Amino acid sequence: MTPEERLQQLGLVLPKPPVPVATYVPWRFAGPFLYLSGQGPKLPEGTYSVGRLGLTADIAQGYADARTTGLQLLATAKAALGELSRIEAVVKLLGMVNAEPDFSDHPKVINGCSDLFVEVLGEAGKHARSAVGVGSLPNRMTVEIEAIFLIKA
């Protein structure tokens, strides 16, 4: 089953890939690797899901926002590659969580993206990862995630 078929089976639709709003590109190839710029949980109307984990947002919202961000990352990868089946492996995720200093469940939040990648990509979706707390994120969004993919030759 292809990743696109898995998405359909899960009832998920990839959003339109976000357009950069500053001086950067949404993706960059380097040898057999595809690097995706950091993205946050963009809502259909164009705003972001906002909040600070441990203050105005809970783990359930953070998890859902990380999952939304994962869909956007997959949409960006599809735009770069043409089809998601070209992904040999998700190499690494960096998940940043907009959190209070005493919040300690960053991994539970970023699991939203990690779980999605495994659901859609199977074994290729398993990856190394960092989940860190930060003092703020652009647009006050709850999470920002970037990814590195190994692309099939």
C-alpha positions, 0 to 999 in steps of 0.5 A: 500500500502506498503512503497516499493510499494509507492517507486515504484509508485513514481519512486524511487529506494533505493540505496545500503546502505552506508558502514561505513568508520570509527569505527561505525555501520550503525544502532543500535537497542535499544528496539523497536527503530532503530537508524540510523547513520548520512548520507549525499547525496552520489552520484552514483559514490561514491562522495558526493554532496558538497556545503555550503548553502548560498554560493555555494549551494541554497535551491533547491540543499539542498532540493534535497540532503536531499531527496537523504539522506532520500532515503539512510536512508530508504535503511539502514532501509530496510537493518536492518529490511528486509522491511520498513513496520516494521516501526511503526513511524519515531520518530525523525530526526536530520538534519545538514546543512553545511551553512553560518552563516547568512543562515536561511532556514535550515528547508526548506533544511531538508524538502527534507527528511521529505517530502520523509518520509511522501510520502513513509511511510504515517502517520508513516513518520511524525516526530519530527525534528531538523534542524540546521546549522553547520560550516562544514560537512565531505567531505564538503557535504551539509547535514547530517541527522540521524534518529530514528524509532519506530519498530513494535513489 
